[in-house]
Amino acid sequence: MSNSLTANDLTLTPLPATGYIRQSLLVQYIPFSSATLWRRVKDGTFPAPVKLSANVTAWDVAKVREWMQSRPQIPNANTEGN
């Protein structure tokens, strides 16, 4: 049994349409680290998480999607100038 990663292991699945997402998955979809995530939550520039139970904190996917859509779009370097 091999422990090496393949290209399929590195594929990012789409953000769920609804529900809640934990921090470990959320940081795969946002352009900053966990530390910056919490700084942005604290200063109000990223949606706050909710406590689902004593040991479970997660973000509402709908609020994360709203935040993503409110961000300026970065042009794709491969399509500029065409």
Contacts in CASP RR format, 6 or more apart in sequence:
PFRMAT RR
TARGET T0000
AUTHOR 0000-0000-0000
METHOD contacts of the structure
MODEL  1
MSNSLTANDLTLTPLPATGYIRQSLLVQYIPFSSATLWRRVKDGTFPAPV
KLSANVTAWDVAKVREWMQSRPQIPNANTEGN
12 28 0 8 1.000
12 29 0 8 1.000
15 21 0 8 1.000
15 29 0 8 1.000
15 61 0 8 1.000
15 64 0 8 1.000
15 65 0 8 1.000
16 61 0 8 1.000
17 61 0 8 1.000
18 61 0 8 1.000
18 62 0 8 1.000
19 60 0 8 1.000
19 61 0 8 1.000
19 62 0 8 1.000
20 50 0 8 1.000
20 52 0 8 1.000
20 58 0 8 1.000
20 59 0 8 1.000
20 60 0 8 1.000
20 61 0 8 1.000
21 29 0 8 1.000
21 58 0 8 1.000
21 59 0 8 1.000
21 61 0 8 1.000
21 64 0 8 1.000
22 56 0 8 1.000
22 57 0 8 1.000
22 58 0 8 1.000
22 59 0 8 1.000
23 34 0 8 1.000
23 37 0 8 1.000
23 49 0 8 1.000
23 57 0 8 1.000
23 58 0 8 1.000
23 59 0 8 1.000
26 37 0 8 1.000
26 59 0 8 1.000
26 64 0 8 1.000
27 33 0 8 1.000
27 34 0 8 1.000
27 37 0 8 1.000
29 64 0 8 1.000
29 68 0 8 1.000
30 37 0 8 1.000
30 46 0 8 1.000
30 64 0 8 1.000
32 40 0 8 1.000
37 46 0 8 1.000
40 46 0 8 1.000
41 47 0 8 1.000
41 48 0 8 1.000
41 49 0 8 1.000
46 67 0 8 1.000
47 59 0 8 1.000
47 60 0 8 1.000
47 63 0 8 1.000
47 64 0 8 1.000
47 66 0 8 1.000
47 67 0 8 1.000
49 57 0 8 1.000
49 58 0 8 1.000
49 59 0 8 1.000
50 57 0 8 1.000
50 58 0 8 1.000
50 59 0 8 1.000
50 60 0 8 1.000
51 57 0 8 1.000
52 58 0 8 1.000
END
